[in-house]
């Protein structure tokens, strides 16, 4: 057992994903059960083998559909007998549930952890005006209190402020920014589960409405209904299961920065640099070894930031790196967000990226399969003050 870096003792052994849509025909819990059962079966396990359960951020009793299902709900639905479970908001972004599972496995509390993330935002937004961070009759609290006096209620408006700073410092052009959206829609066209599969051109991108300068419509992710589940197993267990283990080679989880949406230390880079630095410090692999980059894309800004912060290019040189789109295409030197990402496939948060990483490593990606079956994939989650990173390798 690796006692220095415990993540190396853990691997992803199975994945599952429900139907993904902009208007579900099933309840949020039904979608979660579908994803969970698929992941368990994919790992070659039964419900009796699952002794750990984790999710982020846990059940939230709000009308936004952001997190309608928590660990107790799924445990009851599947009648799981658990040695350990976890669900909570204050973690390193969406990957917090995975990081917690690594700790639990290495502590001997469990061997096979079912991890899930469920969203029901598309249905919720049809039922109510839930796309604003501030609702009528409610007083602004926490970080939002700093934005509300300026009528800055939406995440796009907040991130646009940071993105403006990045544009100013880097000199990136609109045409270069567009390559993230164009590339991901091209990839989504090859993904049967993607929400938006019609390719877009540069002219389409430029003609789209500006949401908050410099963010255009195609720079924003797509709220959807769906659930993603993965099984993380102890390494000795993983090697006896059907799928080649996708080993968690290194993680980045630190908080060497101000975790505050309105008081960021570095507006143009956000919380990512320290997290990426931690991840690379826990492995002998280097950015040049990465075959695919599945980078958080709540907005195109986040993907651009991660390209630099992971070290795939120098600071403020992402514009040149993605110019023309060839370098980040499926057949390029560093394919980016091969499923279409949150901006085209749907906002399943970072768990969609983990699902895609395993899909690619196990050679199941069909028309969007990267040649050579990639064996090293970098993934990341979140922007703003929340960040997490993982390097996944085929065992």
N, C-alpha and C positions, 0 to 999 in steps of 0.2 A: 504494500500500500504506500502511495506517495503521501507522506505526511507534510511535506513542505507546501505543495500546491494540491489541495484535496480535490479540485475539480477534475484532475486527471484520473481520478478513481471512478468517474461517472461517465455514462454514455447515454445517448438517446437511442432507444431500441424500437420505438414504434411511433407512428403519427396518425392523426385522424382529423378530418375536417367535415363539418356539416355542409349542407347547401349554403351558398352565399348569395344574397339577393338584396334588392332595395325594397322588399316587401315580403316578409316571410309568411309562409303558409302554416308554420309551426310556432309554438311558443318558444321563448328563450331557453327554457329548461329542456324542451324536446330537442332543440338544436344541440345543446350541450351534451345530452345523453348520446345523440348520434355520433358526435365527434369522439366522445370518450370511449364508447364501445368499439368504434373503428380503430382507435389507437391501441386499445388493449389487444384486440384480435391481431392487428398488424405486428405487434411485438411477440406474438405467440404465447400470450398469457391469458389467464382467466381473471374474472373479478376477484376471485379468492387470492390471487397473487399480488394484488394491489394493496400495499400496507402503508402508503403515504399519499397525501392529496394536497395540492397547493394551487393557488390562483392569485392573480393580481387584478384589481385592488380589493377583491372581496365584494360581497353584495352591497350595493348602494341603493338606498330607498329614495331614489329621485326619479323624475319623469323623463330623463334624457336618454335612457337606454344604454348609458355608458358601461354599466356593469350590473346586469340584472340577476346574475346567478353567483352565489358564493359557495364555499366549500361545504357547509352543512347541507345545502340544498341538493348538491350532486351526491354527497355521501348517502343521503337518505334515498334518493332515487335509485341508486345502484346497490344499496344495502352493503356498502363496503365496510369491512372491519379493519380499522386503521390503527397503526401504532403512532402516527403523527399526522398533523394537518396544519395548514397555514393559509391565511388570506389577510392582506393588509395593504394600506395605501402608502405608508412611509417606507418605501424601498427604492433601490436604484432603477427607477423606471419600471417598465413592464417586465423586464427580466428578473425582477426581484424574487418572484416565485421560484424561478429556476435556481437562483443563487441560494435561496433558503433550502431548497431540496438537496442541493449539494452538501450543505452543512448537516442536514438531518441524516443523510445516507452515511456520511463519514463519522457521525456520532453513534451509529449503530441503531438508530431509531426505526429505520425502514430499509427495504432493499429495492422496491419498485414504486416510484412516485408518479402518480397521474397528475399532470399539470394542464390547466386549461385556461382559456381566455374567451369570454363570450361577450358579444356586443349585440345590441338590438336598437341601434340608433336610427336606422332608416324608418322603422315602424314608429318609434317614439316621436320622431319629428313630424310625421304625418298626423299624429294625434294631438300635438301641442307645439307651441313655439319654443322648442328646446335647444335651438342653435345658439342662443345667447348665453353668456356666462352670468347674466343678471336678469332676474325675472321680476315682473311687475309685483309690487307690494313687498319685495324683499330688500333689505338693506345690504349694501355691499360690505363684504367682510374679507379679512385676510388680504392677500396680494391684490385682489380685485379693487379694494378700496383706493389703491393708488391710481388705477386706470379709470374707474367709473366717473370721476369728475370731468374727464376729458371725453366722455362718451365712447370710451374704448372698451367695448363689452365682449368682443369676439376674439378667439385665438388668432385668427388671420390678421386682425388689426395689431395685436401685440407683436406677432412675429414679423410683420412688415416693418415695424420700427427697427428691430434688430437687423433685418435683411437690408434695410436702407443703409445702415452703418457699414455692413459688409460690402455692399456695392460701392460705397464711397471709398472705402479703404483699398479694395481689391481692383476696382476698375472693370469688373466683369460686365459684359455686354448683355443686352436683352436676348440677342440671338444665341449667345452661349448658354444662358440660363434655360432657354427653350429646349435644349438638347436633352435635359433630364426628362421632361414631359413627353417629348416625341419618342425617345428611346423606350420609356416604360409602356407607352401605349402600343408600340410595335411589339413588345414582348407579350403584353396582355392579349393581343390578337391571337396568340398561340396558346393561350390558357383558357380551357373550356369553362372554368369557374369565375373568370374575371367579370366584373360588373360592366366595364366599358372596353369593347374589343375592336372598335372602329379606329384604324390608324389616323393620326393627325399629322398635318404638315406644319412647317414654320408659319405659313400664312394663316392657318387655322389658329395657331397659338397667338399670333399677333393680333388677330381679329377678336379674340375672346375678351370678355369684360375684365376690366381691372377691378379686383376685389378691394385691395388696399395696396397702393404703390409700394414696392414694385411687383407685388403678387398678382398674377392673373388667375383666371378661373382654373386653368390647367395646371397651375402650381400647387393646387390644394388637394388634399386627400378626399376620399369619397366615403361618407358614412354609409354603413350597410348593416345587415343582420347576418350573423354567422357565429360559429364557434370553432376554435382550433384546439386540439389536444395533443400532447406529447407524453411519452413515457420516458422517464429518466431512471436508469437502473445502475446498481453497483457494478463495477467493471467485471468482476468474476461471474456475476449473473449474466451480464450482457453477452459475454462470449459464448454462452450456451444457448442463446436465442437465435431465431431464424435470420434476422437482418444483420448484415455487417455493422458492428457498433459505430455510431457517429460519436466519437470521443470529444468531450469538452476539454480542449487543450489549454485554454487560458480564459480568464474573465477579468473584466474591469468593473469595479464597484465603488470606487472611493468617492469621498466628498471633500476635496481639497479646494473648495470654492464656496461662495455664498449661495445656499440653496433657497433662492428667493426670486420669484418671477419678475419683481419690479426693481430688484437691486442686484442685478447680475454684475459680476466683476468685469467680464469682457463681453460686450454686446455682440461683437462680430463673430466670436468663436463659441460663445456659450460655455456649457459645462464639459464639453467633449474632450479637450486635450488631455487633461489629467487622467480621465478614465481610460483613454486609448493608451497612454503611457504606461499605466498600471498593467493593462492586458499584455502589452509587448514585453514587459519586464518578467512575465511569468512563463515565457516560452523561448526556445532557441529559433523559432521561425521568425521570418521578417516579412515586411509588406510585399516584397517581390515574390514570396512563396504563395501568396493568395491567388486562387484561381477564379473565385467569384466574390463579389462584394454585395451583400444584401444590407443596404443602408437605410436607416429610418427615413421616412419621407412623409411625415405629417404635412410638410411643405417641401418644395424642391430645395429651398434654402438648407434644410437639414441634411439632405443628401450631399449637396455641395460642400457643406461644412465637414461632414464625415470623411469625404475623399481626402481632404487636407489633414484632418486631425488623426486619421489612421496612418498617414504617411505615404499615401499613394501618389501624392504630389506635394510640392512645397506650399507653404502658407500663401494664400491669395493667388495661387496659380491654377485653381480648379477650372477657371474659365478656359484657359489654354488647353488643359487636359481633356476637357469634354468637347472642345470645338469640333463641329462637324458630326459628332456622335459616333464615329467609327471605333474609337478606343473603348467605349463602354457598351458597345453592341454585343449581342450573343456570340458573335464570331470574333470579337475584339480581344485585346490583350487583358482587359479586366471587365468582363460582363457585369453590369450593375442591375440589380433588382429584376431578375430574370422572369419573375411571375407577372410583372406589371406593377408590383408594389401597391402601397395604399392609395396612390393617386389614380390608378386604373383598375386594379384587381379588387380594391375595397379595403377600408380601414379595419383590418383585423389586428392592428397594432403590430408589435414586433413578433408576435407569434406566427403571423403569416410568413414572415421571413424565415423563422426556424423550420416551419413546415416545408418551405421551398428548398431550404438547404438540404434537408434529408431527401426530398424528392429528387434533387439533382445528384446527390451522392449515391443514391440507390438506383440511378438510371431510369427513373420513372417519368421524366418530364416531357416525353413525347416530342412534339415538333420544336419545343423550346429547349430541349436538352443540349447543354453545352458539350462540345466535343471532348472526348477523352475521359469522361466521367470524373469531375473534379474531386480532389481529395483534401483541399484546404479552402475553407470558406470563412470570411469575416462577416459578422452580423453586429448590428447595433440597434439601440433603442433610444428614442426620445430626443427632444431638443429643449431649449431653455435651460433651467437649472437641473433637470432630471436627465440622467444618462447612464447607460450600461452597455457593455460590449462583451462579445464572446468570439473566440476563435474555435471553430469546429474542424475536426480532422477525421478522415476515414481510418478506422483502426486497422 
